[in-house]
Amino acid sequence: MKLGLGPLAALPAALPGMHGLAQIIESLRILPELGERLASIAEDTKRLPTIEAEIAEVARGTAVLPEMVEHTEQIARTMPVLVQLQESIPTMVPVLAELTALMAPLQASITELERSAKTLAGVTEPLQGAAERFGRMADRLPRRRAR
């Protein structure tokens, strides 16, 4: 006589047995560590608004970067001209020294001319009134006709 177990015959293979039970227990042992990790993630998530605000502040601070890049490029474009000017300085020094030597007597002459002009103004200023009166008197004199 044969016993027909039917679907119950597959039951021992479906039950985990001792080996499967050990794997389940081992998997359950990680749960406390997973809880700690989730708590850490929750703490980090709470800091996100602060970090987001700091990132926004950094973004505002970097808004000047394009303008700074443009200024830097402009400086880079002028560098060759500055190098040329720097190279010409040694040749300009003797010329400037010579001009300085020529300007010293010129300055003395201008100072003397200013003194002379002040003296002349001091002498002619009192005569201005007399010259005006003389001019009015000369206007009243009869004029001679040219022949």
C-alpha positions in Angstrom: 0.0 0.0 0.0 1.2 3.4 -1.0 0.6 6.4 1.1 -0.3 9.5 -1.0 1.2 12.5 0.8 0.6 14.9 -2.1 1.7 18.5 -1.4 2.8 17.5 2.0 5.8 15.7 0.5 7.3 19.0 -0.5 6.9 20.5 3.0 10.3 19.4 4.4 12.1 21.0 1.5 10.1 24.2 2.0 11.0 24.4 5.8 14.3 26.1 6.3 15.7 23.4 8.6 18.6 24.1 10.9 20.9 25.6 8.3 18.2 28.0 7.1 17.3 28.9 10.7 20.9 29.8 11.4 21.0 32.1 8.4 17.8 33.9 9.5 19.2 34.4 13.0 22.5 35.8 11.6 20.5 38.2 9.4 18.5 39.3 12.4 21.7 40.1 14.3 22.4 43.0 11.9 19.2 44.8 12.8 20.7 46.8 15.8 23.5 48.0 13.6 21.0 48.9 10.9 19.1 50.9 13.5 22.2 52.8 14.5 23.0 53.6 10.8 19.4 54.8 10.2 19.7 57.0 13.3 22.9 58.5 12.0 21.3 59.1 8.6 18.4 60.8 10.4 20.9 63.1 12.2 22.6 63.9 9.0 19.3 64.6 7.3 18.4 67.1 10.0 21.6 69.1 9.1 20.6 69.4 5.4 18.8 72.7 5.7 21.9 74.3 7.3 24.1 72.9 4.6 21.7 74.1 1.9 21.8 77.6 3.4 25.7 77.5 3.5 25.8 76.3 -0.1 23.5 79.2 -1.1 25.8 81.6 0.7 28.8 80.2 -1.2 26.9 80.6 -4.5 26.3 84.2 -3.7 30.0 84.6 -2.9 31.0 83.1 -6.2 28.7 85.5 -8.2 31.7 87.8 -8.6 33.9 85.1 -10.2 32.9 85.9 -13.8 33.8 89.5 -13.3 37.1 88.5 -11.7 37.8 86.2 -14.6 37.2 89.1 -17.0 39.5 91.4 -15.1 42.2 88.7 -15.0 41.9 88.2 -18.7 42.2 92.0 -19.3 45.3 92.0 -17.1 46.7 89.1 -19.1 46.0 91.0 -22.4 47.9 94.1 -21.1 50.9 92.1 -19.8 52.8 92.3 -23.2 52.5 96.0 -23.2 53.7 96.3 -19.6 56.7 94.1 -20.5 57.6 96.4 -23.4 57.3 99.4 -21.1 59.5 97.7 -18.5 62.1 96.9 -21.2 62.1 100.6 -22.3 62.7 102.0 -18.8 66.5 101.6 -18.8 66.6 103.8 -22.0 64.2 106.4 -20.6 66.3 107.0 -17.4 69.1 108.9 -19.0 66.6 111.0 -21.0 64.7 111.8 -17.9 67.9 112.7 -16.1 68.8 115.1 -18.9 65.4 116.7 -18.9 65.6 117.2 -15.2 69.0 118.9 -15.6 67.4 121.2 -18.3 64.4 122.0 -16.2 66.3 123.3 -13.2 67.5 126.5 -15.1 64.1 126.8 -16.7 62.4 126.8 -13.3 64.8 129.5 -12.1 64.0 131.6 -15.2 60.3 131.3 -14.7 60.7 132.2 -11.0 62.6 135.4 -12.0 60.0 136.2 -14.7 57.3 135.9 -12.1 59.2 138.3 -9.8 59.7 140.8 -12.7 56.0 140.6 -13.6 55.0 141.3 -10.0 57.4 144.3 -9.9 56.0 145.6 -13.2 52.4 145.2 -11.9 53.4 147.1 -8.7 54.8 150.0 -10.7 52.0 150.3 -13.3 49.1 149.8 -11.0 49.3 153.3 -9.5 49.7 154.8 -12.9 46.5 153.3 -14.2 44.3 156.0 -12.8 46.5 158.8 -14.2 46.6 157.1 -17.6 42.9 157.0 -17.7 42.6 160.7 -16.8 45.2 161.6 -19.4 43.3 159.6 -22.0 40.0 161.4 -21.2 41.9 164.7 -21.5 43.5 163.7 -24.8 40.0 162.8 -26.1 38.9 166.5 -25.5 41.8 168.1 -27.4 41.0 169.2 -31.0 42.5 167.0 -33.6 44.7 168.1 -36.4 43.9 167.2 -39.8 46.5 165.3 -41.9 47.6 167.2 -45.0 
